[in-house]
């Protein structure tokens, strides 16, 4: 028997990562800025990678950082719409 699962909501952005609700707008922006800087560094590391393993590692790092950044952006947007 198959379990019936509802479709996820399409009216809300999604992210694998969520932030602490108590995180202020300023703290979230500061963290997002740091993650963007780390994403840039990971992109540079990817371009300089010499092996397939290094490239795969940096791509995984970029994917995780992107997901975390997405969660922060969703949180910031929520704070913006609440004010």
Steps between C-alpha positions, in 0.01 A plus 500: 500500500636839406497783747330810364713807565384852411699709259727758663369857498595690186432848635799497735871485416666183620837426652653196659625718782304723732632762737439574863183710528674731748763598241465875439498653154845649554646172626348312208640749249843479663494121482374507140785733405753264656351204315512691170868573559561130573308408183727728299807337657362153425443604138861611475612171656293312243665684213845420643421135578736253340321172569149369461481450878586864566241616248234273647580619853477868409176446308352323803616789718342753264173305497481489881589868534237588241234309697598672825495837325153419365375435852639832618343686210161341573540609863593857402205522259271378778631768732454764229140402433418493874607861551 
